[in-house]
Amino acid sequence: MPVSGLSPYDDANIFARILRGEIPSRTVYEDEWALAFHDINPQAPTHVLVIPKARFVSFADFSARASEAEIAGFTRAVGKVAQMLGLEEPGYRLLANMGQDGGQEVPHFHVHIFGGRPLARMIATR
Ligand code: 5GP
């Protein structure tokens, strides 16, 4: 079920639990700013989620409230993960769903990295 990207942060959300180590995940990369792990329901041969370590509900929240160091650290982590996964030469797609119409289901800001094959059109038309 899509969620609002404007709600207060919910410490019980699934990615908060992954960050606290309460739920296992297949970690790809971790640093001071970000954690990257394989999506549990991959939509492409490579489908990795990158999340900031701090408590941000959505891209709207992150872009408004994160410090410049958090934004830089997170953005560099996304690029580093894609590079580590060998996706730079063939290419990849980034996606951040925000709120109800964006189809965001987990209320902790995350970026999807998709790759491993030529990807379909950018967005479904209906
Ligand atoms: P959203 O629709 O919020 O952008 O994407 C949430 C993503 O999180 C989905 O692609 C879903 O498969 C993934 N996901 C949901 N629960 C878990 C989980 O417990 N572990 C992992 N690794 N991924 C999850």
Backbone and ligand atoms as CSV (ligand in chain L), in Angstrom:
chain,resi,resn,atom,element,x,y,z
A,1,MET,N,N,0.842,-1.201,0.000
A,1,MET,CA,C,0.000,0.000,0.000
A,1,MET,C,C,0.876,1.250,0.000
A,2,PRO,N,N,0.680,2.139,-0.955
A,2,PRO,CA,C,1.459,3.374,-0.940
A,2,PRO,C,C,1.194,4.195,0.312
A,3,VAL,N,N,2.223,4.914,0.728
A,3,VAL,CA,C,2.151,5.723,1.946
A,3,VAL,C,C,2.312,7.202,1.586
A,4,SER,N,N,1.978,8.055,2.528
A,4,SER,CA,C,2.259,9.477,2.352
A,4,SER,C,C,3.747,9.711,2.565
A,5,GLY,N,N,4.331,10.542,1.732
A,5,GLY,CA,C,5.746,10.894,1.925
A,5,GLY,C,C,5.921,12.067,2.868
A,6,LEU,N,N,4.800,12.518,3.460
A,6,LEU,CA,C,4.845,13.697,4.328
A,6,LEU,C,C,4.536,13.360,5.782
A,7,SER,N,N,4.369,12.058,6.090
A,7,SER,CA,C,4.032,11.689,7.474
A,7,SER,C,C,5.232,11.878,8.390
A,8,PRO,N,N,4.992,11.894,9.702
A,8,PRO,CA,C,6.117,11.854,10.632
A,8,PRO,C,C,6.883,10.545,10.462
A,9,TYR,N,N,8.167,10.549,10.795
A,9,TYR,CA,C,8.978,9.337,10.637
A,9,TYR,C,C,8.493,8.250,11.599
A,10,ASP,N,N,8.345,7.032,11.074
A,10,ASP,CA,C,7.880,5.889,11.873
A,10,ASP,C,C,9.069,4.951,12.121
A,11,ASP,N,N,9.531,4.906,13.365
A,11,ASP,CA,C,10.710,4.084,13.683
A,11,ASP,C,C,10.462,2.585,13.537
A,12,ALA,N,N,9.201,2.194,13.324
A,12,ALA,CA,C,8.897,0.772,13.151
A,12,ALA,C,C,8.934,0.363,11.675
A,13,ASN,N,N,9.228,1.304,10.751
A,13,ASN,CA,C,9.201,0.902,9.338
A,13,ASN,C,C,10.313,-0.114,9.055
A,14,ILE,N,N,10.100,-0.883,7.996
A,14,ILE,CA,C,10.953,-2.050,7.729
A,14,ILE,C,C,12.422,-1.667,7.503
A,15,PHE,N,N,12.663,-0.514,6.880
A,15,PHE,CA,C,14.062,-0.139,6.627
A,15,PHE,C,C,14.734,0.366,7.903
A,16,ALA,N,N,13.963,0.977,8.800
A,16,ALA,CA,C,14.523,1.342,10.111
A,16,ALA,C,C,14.935,0.075,10.852
A,17,ARG,N,N,14.133,-0.958,10.715
A,17,ARG,CA,C,14.450,-2.232,11.387
A,17,ARG,C,C,15.674,-2.886,10.749
A,18,ILE,N,N,15.815,-2.771,9.440
A,18,ILE,CA,C,17.024,-3.287,8.773
A,18,ILE,C,C,18.243,-2.505,9.256
A,19,LEU,N,N,18.113,-1.179,9.345
A,19,LEU,CA,C,19.244,-0.355,9.819
A,19,LEU,C,C,19.655,-0.738,11.242
A,20,ARG,N,N,18.693,-1.094,12.072
A,20,ARG,CA,C,19.004,-1.480,13.458
A,20,ARG,C,C,19.467,-2.934,13.562
A,21,GLY,N,N,19.466,-3.651,12.430
A,21,GLY,CA,C,19.914,-5.044,12.439
A,21,GLY,C,C,18.870,-6.005,12.983
A,22,GLU,N,N,17.607,-5.557,13.072
A,22,GLU,CA,C,16.538,-6.416,13.609
A,22,GLU,C,C,16.001,-7.376,12.561
A,23,ILE,N,N,16.231,-7.000,11.277
A,23,ILE,CA,C,15.768,-7.828,10.152
A,23,ILE,C,C,16.967,-8.015,9.237
A,24,PRO,N,N,17.214,-9.236,8.772
A,24,PRO,CA,C,18.377,-9.441,7.905
A,24,PRO,C,C,18.182,-8.823,6.524
A,25,SER,N,N,19.301,-8.472,5.909
A,25,SER,CA,C,19.256,-8.018,4.519
A,25,SER,C,C,20.590,-8.410,3.895
A,26,ARG,N,N,20.600,-8.464,2.586
A,26,ARG,CA,C,21.837,-8.806,1.859
A,26,ARG,C,C,22.563,-7.507,1.543
A,27,THR,N,N,23.479,-7.140,2.438
A,27,THR,CA,C,24.177,-5.862,2.312
A,27,THR,C,C,25.131,-5.869,1.127
A,28,VAL,N,N,25.102,-4.766,0.386
A,28,VAL,CA,C,26.015,-4.567,-0.739
A,28,VAL,C,C,27.111,-3.591,-0.349
A,29,TYR,N,N,26.743,-2.580,0.437
A,29,TYR,CA,C,27.678,-1.489,0.769
A,29,TYR,C,C,27.149,-0.757,2.003
A,30,GLU,N,N,28.071,-0.281,2.806
A,30,GLU,CA,C,27.676,0.524,3.974
A,30,GLU,C,C,28.777,1.531,4.255
A,31,ASP,N,N,28.396,2.761,4.555
A,31,ASP,CA,C,29.355,3.747,5.046
A,31,ASP,C,C,28.645,4.630,6.068
A,32,GLU,N,N,29.264,5.744,6.398
A,32,GLU,CA,C,28.718,6.641,7.422
A,32,GLU,C,C,27.324,7.168,7.062
A,33,TRP,N,N,27.047,7.277,5.760
A,33,TRP,CA,C,25.842,7.967,5.308
A,33,TRP,C,C,24.749,7.057,4.813
A,34,ALA,N,N,25.126,5.864,4.351
A,34,ALA,CA,C,24.164,5.061,3.593
A,34,ALA,C,C,24.363,3.571,3.808
A,35,LEU,N,N,23.274,2.841,3.596
A,35,LEU,CA,C,23.304,1.378,3.561
A,35,LEU,C,C,22.666,0.955,2.244
A,36,ALA,N,N,23.296,-0.011,1.572
A,36,ALA,CA,C,22.744,-0.538,0.324
A,36,ALA,C,C,22.570,-2.037,0.468
A,37,PHE,N,N,21.409,-2.517,0.003
A,37,PHE,CA,C,21.120,-3.957,0.121
A,37,PHE,C,C,20.213,-4.378,-1.024
A,38,HIS,N,N,20.222,-5.688,-1.313
A,38,HIS,CA,C,19.402,-6.206,-2.407
A,38,HIS,C,C,17.924,-6.128,-2.049
A,39,ASP,N,N,17.115,-5.721,-3.032
A,39,ASP,CA,C,15.661,-5.706,-2.846
A,39,ASP,C,C,15.162,-7.144,-2.694
A,40,ILE,N,N,14.208,-7.337,-1.792
A,40,ILE,CA,C,13.688,-8.683,-1.512
A,40,ILE,C,C,12.856,-9.229,-2.682
A,41,ASN,N,N,12.381,-8.335,-3.527
A,41,ASN,CA,C,11.515,-8.729,-4.652
A,41,ASN,C,C,12.032,-8.066,-5.932
A,42,PRO,N,N,13.186,-8.572,-6.438
A,42,PRO,CA,C,13.874,-7.848,-7.514
A,42,PRO,C,C,13.051,-7.725,-8.785
A,43,GLN,N,N,13.107,-6.534,-9.384
A,43,GLN,CA,C,12.373,-6.238,-10.629
A,43,GLN,C,C,13.311,-6.208,-11.831
A,44,ALA,N,N,14.578,-6.543,-11.622
A,44,ALA,CA,C,15.581,-6.571,-12.693
A,44,ALA,C,C,16.685,-7.497,-12.201
A,45,PRO,N,N,17.584,-7.971,-13.093
A,45,PRO,CA,C,18.656,-8.863,-12.630
A,45,PRO,C,C,19.437,-8.263,-11.465
A,46,THR,N,N,19.697,-6.974,-11.499
A,46,THR,CA,C,20.256,-6.282,-10.336
A,46,THR,C,C,19.227,-5.264,-9.861
A,47,HIS,N,N,18.868,-5.367,-8.590
A,47,HIS,CA,C,17.906,-4.412,-7.999
A,47,HIS,C,C,18.335,-4.188,-6.554
A,48,VAL,N,N,18.966,-3.053,-6.343
A,48,VAL,CA,C,19.529,-2.730,-5.030
A,48,VAL,C,C,18.874,-1.454,-4.514
A,49,LEU,N,N,18.652,-1.410,-3.218
A,49,LEU,CA,C,18.101,-0.226,-2.561
A,49,LEU,C,C,19.213,0.469,-1.800
A,50,VAL,N,N,19.266,1.786,-1.908
A,50,VAL,CA,C,20.224,2.568,-1.124
A,50,VAL,C,C,19.412,3.490,-0.219
A,51,ILE,N,N,19.709,3.446,1.079
A,51,ILE,CA,C,18.947,4.256,2.033
A,51,ILE,C,C,19.910,5.094,2.874
A,52,PRO,N,N,19.487,6.305,3.227
A,52,PRO,CA,C,20.324,7.087,4.143
A,52,PRO,C,C,20.256,6.481,5.544
A,53,LYS,N,N,21.318,6.695,6.317
A,53,LYS,CA,C,21.334,6.164,7.683
A,53,LYS,C,C,20.371,6.935,8.594
A,54,ALA,N,N,20.158,8.218,8.280
A,54,ALA,CA,C,19.337,9.051,9.161
A,54,ALA,C,C,17.850,8.904,8.822
A,55,ARG,N,N,17.015,9.475,9.689
A,55,ARG,CA,C,15.568,9.264,9.654
A,55,ARG,C,C,14.893,10.255,8.702
A,56,PHE,N,N,14.718,9.830,7.437
A,56,PHE,CA,C,14.010,10.646,6.453
A,56,PHE,C,C,12.901,9.798,5.846
A,57,VAL,N,N,11.706,10.371,5.755
A,57,VAL,CA,C,10.539,9.614,5.303
A,57,VAL,C,C,10.548,9.390,3.792
A,58,SER,N,N,11.000,10.409,3.064
A,58,SER,CA,C,10.807,10.409,1.607
A,58,SER,C,C,11.820,11.355,0.977
A,59,PHE,N,N,11.810,11.419,-0.356
A,59,PHE,CA,C,12.685,12.383,-1.020
A,59,PHE,C,C,12.306,13.807,-0.628
A,60,ALA,N,N,11.013,14.068,-0.478
A,60,ALA,CA,C,10.579,15.415,-0.078
A,60,ALA,C,C,11.224,15.786,1.254
A,61,ASP,N,N,11.186,14.858,2.195
A,61,ASP,CA,C,11.761,15.100,3.526
A,61,ASP,C,C,13.280,15.243,3.439
A,62,PHE,N,N,13.914,14.327,2.700
A,62,PHE,CA,C,15.378,14.334,2.585
A,62,PHE,C,C,15.866,15.620,1.926
A,63,SER,N,N,15.242,15.992,0.831
A,63,SER,CA,C,15.723,17.165,0.091
A,63,SER,C,C,15.516,18.448,0.891
A,64,ALA,N,N,14.501,18.460,1.760
A,64,ALA,CA,C,14.226,19.667,2.548
A,64,ALA,C,C,15.071,19.744,3.817
A,65,ARG,N,N,15.318,18.597,4.457
A,65,ARG,CA,C,15.899,18.637,5.804
A,65,ARG,C,C,17.325,18.122,5.926
A,66,ALA,N,N,17.791,17.309,4.982
A,66,ALA,CA,C,19.131,16.721,5.131
A,66,ALA,C,C,20.194,17.813,5.017
A,67,SER,N,N,21.272,17.627,5.753
A,67,SER,CA,C,22.391,18.569,5.661
A,67,SER,C,C,23.109,18.367,4.318
A,68,GLU,N,N,23.935,19.349,3.973
A,68,GLU,CA,C,24.689,19.206,2.720
A,68,GLU,C,C,25.609,17.998,2.788
A,69,ALA,N,N,26.162,17.722,3.977
A,69,ALA,CA,C,27.040,16.553,4.120
A,69,ALA,C,C,26.241,15.262,3.934
A,70,GLU,N,N,25.006,15.225,4.455
A,70,GLU,CA,C,24.174,14.022,4.281
A,70,GLU,C,C,23.791,13.833,2.819
A,71,ILE,N,N,23.446,14.925,2.146
A,71,ILE,CA,C,23.062,14.820,0.728
A,71,ILE,C,C,24.265,14.383,-0.106
A,72,ALA,N,N,25.411,14.995,0.160
A,72,ALA,CA,C,26.612,14.624,-0.605
A,72,ALA,C,C,27.008,13.182,-0.309
A,73,GLY,N,N,27.006,12.811,0.969
A,73,GLY,CA,C,27.416,11.456,1.342
A,73,GLY,C,C,26.503,10.415,0.729
A,74,PHE,N,N,25.198,10.685,0.768
A,74,PHE,CA,C,24.234,9.725,0.221
A,74,PHE,C,C,24.382,9.625,-1.299
A,75,THR,N,N,24.475,10.769,-1.954
A,75,THR,CA,C,24.577,10.767,-3.422
A,75,THR,C,C,25.836,10.035,-3.873
A,76,ARG,N,N,26.936,10.294,-3.190
A,76,ARG,CA,C,28.184,9.592,-3.546
A,76,ARG,C,C,28.054,8.095,-3.294
A,77,ALA,N,N,27.341,7.708,-2.241
A,77,ALA,CA,C,27.156,6.277,-1.964
A,77,ALA,C,C,26.369,5.609,-3.094
A,78,VAL,N,N,25.319,6.276,-3.588
A,78,VAL,CA,C,24.535,5.693,-4.688
A,78,VAL,C,C,25.443,5.462,-5.898
A,79,GLY,N,N,26.247,6.458,-6.230
A,79,GLY,CA,C,27.159,6.306,-7.371
A,79,GLY,C,C,28.169,5.200,-7.140
A,80,LYS,N,N,28.682,5.121,-5.919
A,80,LYS,CA,C,29.683,4.103,-5.609
A,80,LYS,C,C,29.091,2.690,-5.704
A,81,VAL,N,N,27.869,2.529,-5.219
A,81,VAL,CA,C,27.226,1.212,-5.286
A,81,VAL,C,C,27.039,0.793,-6.746
A,82,ALA,N,N,26.541,1.698,-7.569
A,82,ALA,CA,C,26.352,1.362,-8.989
A,82,ALA,C,C,27.677,0.969,-9.630
A,83,GLN,N,N,28.726,1.693,-9.269
A,83,GLN,CA,C,30.055,1.375,-9.814
A,83,GLN,C,C,30.512,0.014,-9.323
A,84,MET,N,N,30.343,-0.242,-8.016
A,84,MET,CA,C,30.755,-1.533,-7.434
A,84,MET,C,C,30.010,-2.713,-8.060
A,85,LEU,N,N,28.757,-2.471,-8.465
A,85,LEU,CA,C,27.937,-3.538,-9.044
A,85,LEU,C,C,28.262,-3.772,-10.520
A,86,GLY,N,N,29.189,-2.982,-11.065
A,86,GLY,CA,C,29.600,-3.163,-12.455
A,86,GLY,C,C,28.600,-2.603,-13.442
A,87,LEU,N,N,27.803,-1.620,-12.990
A,87,LEU,CA,C,26.717,-1.136,-13.835
A,87,LEU,C,C,27.072,0.116,-14.635
A,88,GLU,N,N,28.244,0.680,-14.405
A,88,GLU,CA,C,28.523,1.956,-15.073
A,88,GLU,C,C,28.664,1.794,-16.580
A,89,GLU,N,N,29.362,0.748,-16.992
A,89,GLU,CA,C,29.601,0.578,-18.440
A,89,GLU,C,C,28.289,0.216,-19.159
A,90,PRO,N,N,27.533,-0.781,-18.673
A,90,PRO,CA,C,26.278,-1.085,-19.376
A,90,PRO,C,C,25.170,-0.066,-19.101
A,91,GLY,N,N,25.238,0.607,-17.959
A,91,GLY,CA,C,24.205,1.586,-17.605
A,91,GLY,C,C,23.222,1.033,-16.597
A,92,TYR,N,N,22.461,1.935,-16.026
A,92,TYR,CA,C,21.505,1.558,-14.975
A,92,TYR,C,C,20.443,2.632,-14.853
A,93,ARG,N,N,19.438,2.358,-14.019
A,93,ARG,CA,C,18.377,3.331,-13.766
A,93,ARG,C,C,18.245,3.563,-12.277
A,94,LEU,N,N,18.070,4.830,-11.883
A,94,LEU,CA,C,17.748,5.195,-10.500
A,94,LEU,C,C,16.274,5.555,-10.433
A,95,LEU,N,N,15.645,5.182,-9.288
A,95,LEU,CA,C,14.224,5.499,-9.096
A,95,LEU,C,C,13.985,5.791,-7.619
A,96,ALA,N,N,13.280,6.859,-7.347
A,96,ALA,CA,C,12.851,7.150,-5.970
A,96,ALA,C,C,11.361,7.424,-6.003
A,97,ASN,N,N,10.572,6.516,-5.462
A,97,ASN,CA,C,9.126,6.717,-5.388
A,97,ASN,C,C,8.820,7.624,-4.204
A,98,MET,N,N,7.962,8.601,-4.423
A,98,MET,CA,C,7.611,9.560,-3.355
A,98,MET,C,C,6.097,9.606,-3.190
A,99,GLY,N,N,5.630,9.202,-2.018
A,99,GLY,CA,C,4.223,9.372,-1.666
A,99,GLY,C,C,3.272,8.488,-2.465
A,100,GLN,N,N,1.996,8.809,-2.304
A,100,GLN,CA,C,0.905,7.974,-2.837
A,100,GLN,C,C,0.997,7.782,-4.357
A,101,ASP,N,N,1.028,8.860,-5.112
A,101,ASP,CA,C,1.040,8.721,-6.577
A,101,ASP,C,C,2.364,8.155,-7.069
A,102,GLY,N,N,3.428,8.363,-6.308
A,102,GLY,CA,C,4.718,7.783,-6.681
A,102,GLY,C,C,4.789,6.291,-6.384
A,103,GLY,N,N,3.839,5.792,-5.588
A,103,GLY,CA,C,3.823,4.366,-5.250
A,103,GLY,C,C,4.811,3.989,-4.161
A,104,GLN,N,N,5.204,4.968,-3.328
A,104,GLN,CA,C,6.144,4.656,-2.234
A,104,GLN,C,C,5.461,3.761,-1.202
A,105,GLU,N,N,6.101,2.641,-0.875
A,105,GLU,CA,C,5.499,1.705,0.087
A,105,GLU,C,C,6.223,1.705,1.421
A,106,VAL,N,N,7.496,2.021,1.427
A,106,VAL,CA,C,8.253,2.009,2.688
A,106,VAL,C,C,8.591,3.462,3.045
A,107,PRO,N,N,8.151,3.923,4.234
A,107,PRO,CA,C,8.324,5.339,4.581
A,107,PRO,C,C,9.685,5.670,5.190
A,108,HIS,N,N,10.735,5.182,4.519
A,108,HIS,CA,C,12.115,5.616,4.793
A,108,HIS,C,C,12.714,5.863,3.419
A,109,PHE,N,N,13.180,7.089,3.167
A,109,PHE,CA,C,13.663,7.455,1.836
A,109,PHE,C,C,14.639,6.412,1.289
A,110,HIS,N,N,14.440,6.036,0.039
A,110,HIS,CA,C,15.334,5.071,-0.602
A,110,HIS,C,C,15.390,5.328,-2.096
A,111,VAL,N,N,16.535,4.963,-2.660
A,111,VAL,CA,C,16.721,5.011,-4.111
A,111,VAL,C,C,16.900,3.582,-4.598
A,112,HIS,N,N,16.137,3.223,-5.621
A,112,HIS,CA,C,16.294,1.921,-6.269
A,112,HIS,C,C,17.381,2.052,-7.338
A,113,ILE,N,N,18.261,1.075,-7.438
A,113,ILE,CA,C,19.190,0.959,-8.569
A,113,ILE,C,C,18.801,-0.305,-9.331
A,114,PHE,N,N,18.454,-0.133,-10.606
A,114,PHE,CA,C,18.096,-1.263,-11.469
A,114,PHE,C,C,19.141,-1.413,-12.562
A,115,GLY,N,N,19.487,-2.643,-12.890
A,115,GLY,CA,C,20.407,-2.867,-13.995
A,115,GLY,C,C,20.498,-4.338,-14.326
A,116,GLY,N,N,21.436,-4.644,-15.233
A,116,GLY,CA,C,21.683,-6.038,-15.589
A,116,GLY,C,C,21.037,-6.452,-16.887
A,117,ARG,N,N,20.214,-5.602,-17.459
A,117,ARG,CA,C,19.632,-5.846,-18.785
A,117,ARG,C,C,19.077,-4.511,-19.291
A,118,PRO,N,N,18.838,-4.418,-20.603
A,118,PRO,CA,C,18.185,-3.205,-21.089
A,118,PRO,C,C,16.810,-3.096,-20.419
A,119,LEU,N,N,16.506,-1.938,-19.883
A,119,LEU,CA,C,15.278,-1.760,-19.121
A,119,LEU,C,C,14.157,-1.250,-20.029
A,120,ALA,N,N,12.941,-1.540,-19.624
A,120,ALA,CA,C,11.783,-1.160,-20.435
A,120,ALA,C,C,11.557,0.343,-20.372
A,121,ARG,N,N,10.495,0.776,-20.997
A,121,ARG,CA,C,10.191,2.210,-21.050
A,121,ARG,C,C,10.162,2.806,-19.636
A,122,MET,N,N,10.313,4.091,-19.546
A,122,MET,CA,C,10.510,4.747,-18.261
A,122,MET,C,C,9.342,4.587,-17.313
A,123,ILE,N,N,8.129,4.615,-17.827
A,123,ILE,CA,C,6.975,4.669,-16.931
A,123,ILE,C,C,5.791,4.025,-17.639
A,124,ALA,N,N,5.007,3.267,-16.884
A,124,ALA,CA,C,3.821,2.679,-17.469
A,124,ALA,C,C,2.847,3.791,-17.828
A,125,THR,N,N,2.119,3.606,-18.922
A,125,THR,CA,C,1.243,4.692,-19.359
A,125,THR,C,C,-0.118,4.619,-18.684
A,126,ARG,N,N,-0.441,3.540,-18.042
A,126,ARG,CA,C,-1.703,3.475,-17.307
A,126,ARG,C,C,-1.555,2.586,-16.089
L,1,5GP,P1,P,8.917,1.557,-2.732
L,1,5GP,O1,O,7.675,1.098,-3.420
L,1,5GP,O2,O,8.642,2.047,-1.336
L,1,5GP,O3,O,9.722,2.517,-3.546
L,1,5GP,O4,O,9.846,0.289,-2.650
L,1,5GP,C1,C,10.005,-0.501,-1.520
L,1,5GP,C2,C,10.860,-1.674,-1.914
L,1,5GP,O5,O,11.277,-2.325,-0.728
L,1,5GP,C3,C,10.145,-2.720,-2.760
L,1,5GP,O6,O,10.846,-2.879,-3.998
L,1,5GP,C4,C,10.180,-3.986,-1.897
L,1,5GP,O7,O,10.373,-5.156,-2.649
L,1,5GP,C5,C,11.332,-3.704,-0.948
L,1,5GP,N1,N,11.198,-4.345,0.360
L,1,5GP,C6,C,10.103,-4.351,1.149
L,1,5GP,N2,N,10.360,-5.017,2.294
L,1,5GP,C7,C,11.649,-5.430,2.214
L,1,5GP,C8,C,12.483,-6.178,3.094
L,1,5GP,O8,O,12.099,-6.593,4.184
L,1,5GP,N3,N,13.761,-6.414,2.682
L,1,5GP,C9,C,14.229,-5.960,1.471
L,1,5GP,N4,N,15.491,-6.259,1.176
L,1,5GP,N5,N,13.461,-5.262,0.617
L,1,5GP,C10,C,12.184,-4.999,0.978
